[in-house]
Each structure stands twice: as structure tokens, then as C-alpha cells.
């Protein structure tokens, strides 16, 4: 057994120190060491997208990232999208547009959408579809998901114009 390593992470704006084996994935660290179970693990090969989180604002598959690789970096999970019991804009639009059913893929898709709209606030519907192509959802057919992200884009754009 390999000796655990102490690492420092900033998860959803909170500094944490955790002891992990060097081979532990970020997904397992988030779920098992930090009790952030919103990050789902599906295929464990980076194909399904269920484990997507953001590291330094970029969407990544946390099953393919070692926890030690995230040391001293900003990690954002689906738990960080809501504030004070208030859903984030993207989450709210998912609810309003019935963009989830079983919900297994939803956290990863939400994080990908958050990363996309942060980097490309005017992303077209075609661009949204392109970015979502790396996610597997067996329930919704993707149309309500694209609609929800487009409506979130429009809300965020209007809010930035108003400020």
C-alpha cells in the first residue's frame, strides 16, 4: 500500500486539506473523502461525462484526474452552483425546462454548461450541442438540456447587460 499524501485543494471556494493515496482519482476524493456526492461516477473511463467538474474554470473528467494533480487548484463541483439554498441560473433553467429525468448525468452536464457559458457567454445553440456531445444521457433526448442551457445563456447575458 502506498503512503498517503496530504494535499491542499480549494473546493467550491473553501480551502481543504485531505490525505489521499497518490493513485486516488479526484472523483473518489470528492465523493469519499470530502462527501461531495453530487459528482457521479459512471464509466470511469472519461467517456460518459457524469463525473465532470471544473478545475480552474475548465470542465474536466474527474475520474481521469488524480487528486494530487488538483493540488493548489480551484475545484468546482455541482454543489458549488447553488448559493444560500438558491439554485444557480443553469440549475434553475434545468428545472424550468424539465431538462433532467433520472438525474445521473445532470451534475456533469451542469458543470460543462457552467464552464462553457463562463468561457463563451454568447455560445450558439450549435456550440452548446457540440460541447454536450461528450455526455451520455439515456433519458432526456438532449433537446430540453440544450433549451435549458440556451435559456440560461440568455438570462446571464441579460443580467450582465443590466449591470
Rosetta blueprint (number, residue, H / E / L):
1 X L
2 X L
3 X L
4 X L
5 X E
6 X E
7 X E
8 X E
9 X E
10 X E
11 X E
12 X L
13 X L
14 X E
15 X E
16 X E
17 X E
18 X E
19 X E
20 X E
21 X L
22 X L
23 X L
24 X L
25 X E
26 X H
27 X H
28 X H
29 X H
30 X H
31 X H
32 X H
33 X H
34 X L
35 X L
36 X L
37 X L
38 X L
39 X L
40 X L
41 X L
42 X L
43 X L
44 X L
45 X L
46 X L
47 X L
48 X L
49 X L
50 X L
51 X L
52 X E
53 X E
54 X E
55 X E
56 X L
57 X L
58 X E
59 X E
60 X E
61 X E
62 X L
63 X L
64 X L
65 X L
66 X E
67 X H
68 X H
69 X H
70 X H
71 X L
72 X L
73 X L
74 X E
75 X E
76 X E
77 X L
78 X H
79 X H
80 X H
81 X L
82 X L
83 X E
84 X L
85 X L
86 X E
87 X L
88 X L
89 X H
90 X H
91 X H
92 X H
93 X H
94 X H
95 X H
96 X H
97 X L
98 X L
99 X L
100 X L
101 X L
102 X L
103 X L
104 X L
105 X L
106 X H
107 X H
108 X H
109 X H
110 X H
111 X H
112 X H
113 X H
114 X H
115 X H
116 X H
117 X H
118 X H
119 X H
120 X L
121 X L
122 X L
123 X L
124 X L
125 X H
126 X H
127 X H
128 X H
129 X H
130 X H
131 X H
132 X H
133 X L
134 X L
135 X L
136 X L
137 X L
138 X L
139 X L
140 X L
141 X L
142 X L
143 X H
144 X H
145 X H
146 X H
147 X H
148 X H
149 X H
150 X H
151 X H
152 X H
153 X H
154 X H
155 X H
156 X H
157 X H
158 X H
159 X H
160 X H
161 X H
162 X H
163 X L
